[in-house]
Amino acid sequence: MRRKLLRIFSGLCPHEFAWPRKTPDGDYYQVCLVCGDEYQYDWPTMQRLGKRAGRSHPKEDVSRRPSWSPRARRLKIPIPVKFQSRTSNGMSGTIENLSQSGLFIRSEQSPAKGDLIEMIFNMPIEISGHDNAEVLCAGQVVRIVPPVHRNALSGGFAVSVIDYRFLHRGSQNPSISQE
């Protein structure tokens, strides 16, 4: 119903975009999580282009699946993040880089490899299209990098993104402890 109303009153959607997706042809696009509109996306410049003309994607030929796929492009930007696992609450760190599939967090504390964690951070404007687009993200720790020196903040961990959703102003998530 909400999507139908937004189509009637076109131009009223606040557009909250999902991670860029890739077509079988190698083109990128983004989908608005509110109205469902699709926009072309230029991954090298990280810019949203015009609305996509066709929404139908040709079926992928699964018989010729490549054995190697390139690593997802990383957005290298420091983003403060709060995270928690089942065993520890209220940890903080800095997201060092962010991609379609995951992120790397530098922190004095690290969950264990395989732990499921929740994170809250502001999605960069290059991806979300909005300033201060707060996101609640669930992921799994897939790699731990120990600190080089004893008291250095050079340690961190890589997280594979499982799911995420945008938090709207005024909404609170009681599961992540607020400091």
Buried (B, 14 or more C-beta within 10 A) or exposed (E): EEEEEBEEEEEEBEBBBBBBBBEEEEEBBBBBEBBEBBBBBEBEEBEBEEEBEEEEEEEEEEEEEEEEEEEBBBBEEEBEBBBBBEEBBEBBBBBBBBBBBBBBBBBEEBBEEEBEBBBBBBBBEBBBBBEEBBBBBBBBBEEBBEBEEEEEEEBBBBBEBEEBEBBEEEEEEEEBEEE
